[in-house]
């Protein structure tokens, strides 16, 4: 339930300048996400969108991993899991996604969620 609430907050708080033509129910592109993540520091709304979106992806994956450990009915493929020995700050998550974009420009054709997920899985893989 917390995950759904967080996603709704991110979707509803998306500034019009970041969302472009995306409307509720539509997905954002990785390019839109990167535009927001690489916005100048003075562009608080774009930076907040980036921080919220990337943090929601991270938290959502963590939520499903906890649910999986408590239920046999939920199975999250290991390639979609994110593990970290300590809490990860939102600035580190943003930096991870931006660095991934610089190394993988072809991935900018993906949805923002898939793109952020790939970046986080690559940066914080589960070792066991």
GROMACS elastic network, one bead per residue, 0.5 to 0.9 nm:
[ bonds ]
;  ai    aj funct       b0    kb
    1     4     6  0.52139   500
    1     5     6  0.63014   500
    1     6     6  0.86705   500
    2     5     6  0.50756   500
    2     6     6  0.61303   500
    2     7     6  0.86525   500
    2    60     6  0.89270   500
    2    63     6  0.86556   500
    3     6     6  0.50825   500
    3     7     6  0.61925   500
    3     8     6  0.86027   500
    3    56     6  0.74452   500
    3    59     6  0.72020   500
    3    60     6  0.56911   500
    3    63     6  0.70954   500
    4     7     6  0.51726   500
    4     8     6  0.61780   500
    4     9     6  0.86500   500
    4    60     6  0.85674   500
    5     8     6  0.51386   500
    5     9     6  0.62206   500
    5    10     6  0.87141   500
    6     9     6  0.51035   500
    6    10     6  0.62837   500
    6    11     6  0.86736   500
    6    52     6  0.85775   500
    6    56     6  0.64418   500
    6    59     6  0.88786   500
    6    60     6  0.87433   500
    7    10     6  0.51014   500
    7    11     6  0.61490   500
    7    12     6  0.85431   500
    7    52     6  0.88030   500
    7    53     6  0.78958   500
    7    56     6  0.63885   500
    7    57     6  0.85651   500
    7    60     6  0.86151   500
    8    11     6  0.50604   500
    8    12     6  0.59523   500
    8    13     6  0.82846   500
    9    12     6  0.52098   500
    9    13     6  0.58091   500
    9    14     6  0.84118   500
    9    52     6  0.87012   500
   10    13     6  0.51914   500
   10    14     6  0.60944   500
   10    49     6  0.70490   500
   10    52     6  0.60765   500
   10    53     6  0.62389   500
   10    56     6  0.77639   500
   11    14     6  0.54042   500
   11    23     6  0.88523   500
   11    24     6  0.69643   500
   11    25     6  0.89064   500
   11    49     6  0.89584   500
   11    53     6  0.85200   500
   12    15     6  0.83457   500
   12    24     6  0.78555   500
   13    49     6  0.75377   500
   14    17     6  0.84139   500
   14    18     6  0.67825   500
   14    19     6  0.63721   500
   14    45     6  0.80607   500
   14    46     6  0.82893   500
   14    48     6  0.87456   500
   14    49     6  0.60090   500
   15    18     6  0.54858   500
   15    19     6  0.62818   500
   15    20     6  0.88414   500
   15    45     6  0.64604   500
   15    46     6  0.72098   500
   15    49     6  0.74652   500
   16    19     6  0.51238   500
   16    20     6  0.61701   500
   16    21     6  0.84817   500
   16    22     6  0.88021   500
   17    20     6  0.58542   500
   17    45     6  0.87235   500
   17    46     6  0.78728   500
   18    22     6  0.88877   500
   18    32     6  0.66910   500
   18    33     6  0.80036   500
   18    35     6  0.78323   500
   18    36     6  0.64705   500
   18    45     6  0.82873   500
   18    46     6  0.62210   500
   18    49     6  0.77936   500
   19    22     6  0.51957   500
   19    23     6  0.74540   500
   19    28     6  0.70731   500
   19    32     6  0.73014   500
   20    23     6  0.84544   500
   20    28     6  0.89429   500
   20    32     6  0.81621   500
   21    26     6  0.89531   500
   22    25     6  0.81534   500
   22    26     6  0.55839   500
   22    27     6  0.65682   500
   22    28     6  0.64089   500
   23    26     6  0.54052   500
   23    27     6  0.79084   500
   23    28     6  0.89988   500
   24    27     6  0.80910   500
   27   111     6  0.66593   500
   27   112     6  0.73825   500
   27   113     6  0.81990   500
   28    31     6  0.82089   500
   28    32     6  0.63235   500
   28    33     6  0.70643   500
   28   111     6  0.59758   500
   28   112     6  0.53985   500
   28   113     6  0.77721   500
   29    32     6  0.51686   500
   29    33     6  0.63907   500
   29    34     6  0.86979   500
   29   108     6  0.74423   500
   29   109     6  0.70720   500
   29   110     6  0.62123   500
   29   113     6  0.80134   500
   29   115     6  0.84411   500
   30    34     6  0.60906   500
   30    35     6  0.85145   500
   30   101     6  0.87628   500
   30   107     6  0.76435   500
   30   109     6  0.64419   500
   30   110     6  0.56609   500
   30   111     6  0.51925   500
   30   113     6  0.75155   500
   30   114     6  0.80145   500
   30   115     6  0.58790   500
   30   116     6  0.77804   500
   31    34     6  0.50724   500
   31    35     6  0.60923   500
   31    36     6  0.86501   500
   31   108     6  0.53568   500
   31   109     6  0.71109   500
   31   110     6  0.82117   500
   31   111     6  0.83471   500
   31   112     6  0.74304   500
   32    35     6  0.50787   500
   32    36     6  0.63832   500
   32    37     6  0.86808   500
   32   108     6  0.89194   500
   32   112     6  0.74472   500
   33    36     6  0.51985   500
   33    37     6  0.61258   500
   33    38     6  0.86074   500
   33    46     6  0.88573   500
   33    49     6  0.81687   500
   33    50     6  0.62357   500
   33    53     6  0.82017   500
   33    54     6  0.88589   500
   33   111     6  0.89595   500
   33   112     6  0.59321   500
   33   116     6  0.87789   500
   34    38     6  0.58841   500
   34    39     6  0.82726   500
   34    50     6  0.78159   500
   34    97     6  0.81006   500
   34    98     6  0.67818   500
   34   101     6  0.75607   500
   34   108     6  0.82457   500
   34   112     6  0.85098   500
   35    38     6  0.53854   500
   35    39     6  0.60675   500
   35    46     6  0.80298   500
   35    50     6  0.87818   500
   36    39     6  0.51883   500
   36    40     6  0.88048   500
   36    43     6  0.86047   500
   36    45     6  0.83864   500
   36    47     6  0.57083   500
   36    48     6  0.83045   500
   36    49     6  0.67926   500
   36    50     6  0.56060   500
   37    40     6  0.86609   500
   37    46     6  0.69164   500
   37    47     6  0.56254   500
   37    48     6  0.85572   500
   37    49     6  0.79620   500
   37    50     6  0.50571   500
   37    51     6  0.75558   500
   37    94     6  0.68138   500
   37    95     6  0.85280   500
   37    97     6  0.83762   500
   37    98     6  0.69925   500
   38    41     6  0.85400   500
   38    46     6  0.86074   500
   38    47     6  0.77041   500
   38    50     6  0.87663   500
   38    98     6  0.74338   500
   39    42     6  0.80136   500
   39    43     6  0.61559   500
   39    44     6  0.85202   500
   39    46     6  0.64481   500
   39    47     6  0.64631   500
   40    43     6  0.54932   500
   40    44     6  0.82420   500
   40    46     6  0.86842   500
   40    47     6  0.80209   500
   41    44     6  0.65416   500
   41    47     6  0.71944   500
   42    45     6  0.87790   500
   42    47     6  0.86137   500
   43    46     6  0.57040   500
   43    47     6  0.63380   500
   43    48     6  0.86428   500
   44    47     6  0.51418   500
   44    48     6  0.58983   500
   44    49     6  0.85010   500
   45    48     6  0.50406   500
   45    49     6  0.61355   500
   45    50     6  0.86790   500
   46    49     6  0.50546   500
   46    50     6  0.62940   500
   46    51     6  0.86598   500
   47    50     6  0.50946   500
   47    51     6  0.61334   500
   47    52     6  0.85160   500
   48    51     6  0.50490   500
   48    52     6  0.59343   500
   48    53     6  0.83587   500
   49    52     6  0.51811   500
   49    53     6  0.59242   500
   49    54     6  0.84694   500
   50    53     6  0.52205   500
   50    54     6  0.60412   500
   50    55     6  0.83018   500
   50    94     6  0.70839   500
   51    54     6  0.54760   500
   51    55     6  0.59460   500
   51    56     6  0.84096   500
   51    90     6  0.61022   500
   51    91     6  0.72019   500
   51    93     6  0.78313   500
   51    94     6  0.62603   500
   52    55     6  0.51810   500
   52    56     6  0.59356   500
   52    57     6  0.86305   500
   52    90     6  0.81801   500
   53    56     6  0.50947   500
   53    57     6  0.63164   500
   53    58     6  0.87563   500
   53   112     6  0.85820   500
   53   113     6  0.82104   500
   53   116     6  0.86694   500
   54    57     6  0.51443   500
   54    58     6  0.63048   500
   54    59     6  0.85985   500
   54    90     6  0.76692   500
   54    93     6  0.65675   500
   54    94     6  0.65714   500
   54    97     6  0.78973   500
   54   112     6  0.89067   500
   54   113     6  0.81523   500
   54   116     6  0.63822   500
   54   117     6  0.85179   500
   54   120     6  0.89614   500
   55    58     6  0.50620   500
   55    59     6  0.59713   500
   55    60     6  0.83339   500
   55    89     6  0.86893   500
   55    90     6  0.60510   500
   55    93     6  0.69555   500
   55    94     6  0.82330   500
   56    59     6  0.50254   500
   56    60     6  0.57854   500
   56    61     6  0.84731   500
   57    60     6  0.50830   500
   57    61     6  0.62501   500
   57    62     6  0.86253   500
   57   113     6  0.67330   500
   57   116     6  0.69421   500
   57   117     6  0.66475   500
   57   120     6  0.87368   500
   58    61     6  0.53357   500
   58    62     6  0.62742   500
   58    63     6  0.86562   500
   58    82     6  0.75190   500
   58    93     6  0.81072   500
   58   116     6  0.83739   500
   58   117     6  0.75216   500
   58   120     6  0.72693   500
   59    63     6  0.60089   500
   59    64     6  0.87013   500
   60    64     6  0.63475   500
   60    65     6  0.86024   500
   61    64     6  0.52774   500
   61    65     6  0.61838   500
   61    66     6  0.87240   500
   61    76     6  0.88970   500
   61    80     6  0.77246   500
   61    81     6  0.65570   500
   61    82     6  0.67483   500
   61   117     6  0.83066   500
   62    65     6  0.50386   500
   62    66     6  0.62550   500
   62    67     6  0.86157   500
   62    81     6  0.77280   500
   62    82     6  0.69464   500
   62    83     6  0.81094   500
   63    66     6  0.52326   500
   63    67     6  0.62003   500
   63    68     6  0.86058   500
   64    68     6  0.59666   500
   64    69     6  0.85824   500
   64    74     6  0.78904   500
   64    75     6  0.85974   500
   64    76     6  0.71980   500
   64    81     6  0.88422   500
   65    68     6  0.50379   500
   65    69     6  0.63738   500
   65    70     6  0.88647   500
   65    74     6  0.87588   500
   65    75     6  0.84188   500
   65    76     6  0.68471   500
   65    81     6  0.69986   500
   65    82     6  0.83760   500
   66    69     6  0.51750   500
   66    70     6  0.65362   500
   66    71     6  0.88305   500
   67    70     6  0.51594   500
   67    71     6  0.60854   500
   67    72     6  0.89704   500
   67    74     6  0.69417   500
   67    75     6  0.89364   500
   68    71     6  0.51610   500
   68    72     6  0.65745   500
   68    73     6  0.74577   500
   68    75     6  0.58350   500
   68    76     6  0.69036   500
   69    72     6  0.75402   500
   69    74     6  0.83538   500
   69    75     6  0.88672   500
   70    74     6  0.86100   500
   71    74     6  0.59452   500
   71    75     6  0.84895   500
   72    75     6  0.71704   500
   75    78     6  0.89585   500
   76    79     6  0.82611   500
   76    80     6  0.66410   500
   76    81     6  0.70459   500
   77    80     6  0.55077   500
   77    81     6  0.69137   500
   78    81     6  0.52546   500
   78    82     6  0.85726   500
   78   125     6  0.87470   500
   78   126     6  0.74266   500
   79    82     6  0.84881   500
   79   121     6  0.70974   500
   79   125     6  0.80658   500
   79   126     6  0.84840   500
   80   117     6  0.73508   500
   80   118     6  0.78693   500
   80   121     6  0.62614   500
   80   125     6  0.87688   500
   81   117     6  0.88637   500
   81   120     6  0.87409   500
   81   121     6  0.61654   500
   81   124     6  0.83463   500
   81   125     6  0.68700   500
   81   126     6  0.65113   500
   82   117     6  0.85821   500
   82   120     6  0.65079   500
   82   121     6  0.51162   500
   82   122     6  0.82797   500
   82   123     6  0.82021   500
   82   124     6  0.52802   500
   82   125     6  0.54657   500
   82   126     6  0.60776   500
   83    86     6  0.88942   500
   83   121     6  0.79708   500
   83   123     6  0.89876   500
   83   124     6  0.52080   500
   83   125     6  0.56179   500
   83   127     6  0.80174   500
   84    87     6  0.69837   500
   84    88     6  0.74144   500
   84   124     6  0.58919   500
   84   125     6  0.78308   500
   84   126     6  0.78073   500
   85    88     6  0.88821   500
   88    91     6  0.84113   500
   88    92     6  0.65698   500
   88    93     6  0.70233   500
   89    92     6  0.53436   500
   89    93     6  0.65387   500
   89    94     6  0.88910   500
   90    94     6  0.62142   500
   90    95     6  0.86217   500
   91    94     6  0.50726   500
   91    95     6  0.61808   500
   91    96     6  0.85697   500
   92    95     6  0.50374   500
   92    96     6  0.60703   500
   92    97     6  0.86992   500
   93    96     6  0.50475   500
   93    97     6  0.63704   500
   93    98     6  0.87648   500
   93   120     6  0.74937   500
   94    97     6  0.52515   500
   94    98     6  0.62770   500
   94    99     6  0.86237   500
   95    98     6  0.51297   500
   95    99     6  0.60223   500
   95   100     6  0.84625   500
   96    99     6  0.52299   500
   96   100     6  0.61446   500
   96   101     6  0.87193   500
   96   116     6  0.88449   500
   96   119     6  0.66107   500
   96   120     6  0.70000   500
   96   123     6  0.70042   500
   97   100     6  0.50369   500
   97   101     6  0.62932   500
   97   102     6  0.88238   500
   97   115     6  0.80503   500
   97   116     6  0.60670   500
   97   117     6  0.89049   500
   97   118     6  0.87776   500
   97   119     6  0.54909   500
   97   120     6  0.71479   500
   98   101     6  0.50806   500
   98   102     6  0.64269   500
   98   103     6  0.88610   500
   98   119     6  0.87009   500
   99   102     6  0.51276   500
   99   103     6  0.63910   500
   99   104     6  0.85722   500
   99   119     6  0.84525   500
  100   103     6  0.51684   500
  100   104     6  0.58656   500
  100   105     6  0.81670   500
  100   107     6  0.88470   500
  100   115     6  0.87727   500
  100   116     6  0.86997   500
  100   118     6  0.85265   500
  100   119     6  0.56276   500
  100   120     6  0.88151   500
  100   122     6  0.87150   500
  100   123     6  0.88042   500
  101   104     6  0.50329   500
  101   105     6  0.53757   500
  101   106     6  0.83316   500
  101   107     6  0.71720   500
  101   108     6  0.69811   500
  101   115     6  0.85158   500
  101   119     6  0.81788   500
  102   105     6  0.59461   500
  103   106     6  0.89886   500
  104   107     6  0.55902   500
  104   108     6  0.76389   500
  105   108     6  0.56324   500
  105   109     6  0.84026   500
  106   109     6  0.63636   500
  106   110     6  0.85582   500
  107   110     6  0.57237   500
  107   111     6  0.89530   500
  107   115     6  0.66144   500
  108   111     6  0.78019   500
  108   112     6  0.81687   500
  108   115     6  0.70948   500
  109   112     6  0.88891   500
  109   115     6  0.85593   500
  110   113     6  0.80778   500
  110   114     6  0.62356   500
  110   115     6  0.58496   500
  111   114     6  0.53351   500
  111   115     6  0.60710   500
  111   116     6  0.85796   500
  112   115     6  0.50822   500
  112   116     6  0.60399   500
  112   117     6  0.84173   500
  113   116     6  0.52438   500
  113   117     6  0.59896   500
  113   118     6  0.85634   500
  114   117     6  0.50485   500
  114   118     6  0.61089   500
  114   119     6  0.86168   500
  115   118     6  0.52471   500
  115   119     6  0.63130   500
  115   120     6  0.87471   500
  116   119     6  0.50886   500
  116   120     6  0.61492   500
  116   121     6  0.85327   500
  117   120     6  0.51979   500
  117   121     6  0.59880   500
  117   122     6  0.84344   500
  118   121     6  0.52342   500
  118   122     6  0.60819   500
  118   123     6  0.85734   500
  119   122     6  0.52792   500
  119   123     6  0.62099   500
  119   124     6  0.85901   500
  120   123     6  0.50250   500
  120   124     6  0.57785   500
  120   125     6  0.78562   500
  121   124     6  0.52774   500
  121   125     6  0.52418   500
  121   126     6  0.81443   500
  122   125     6  0.57699   500
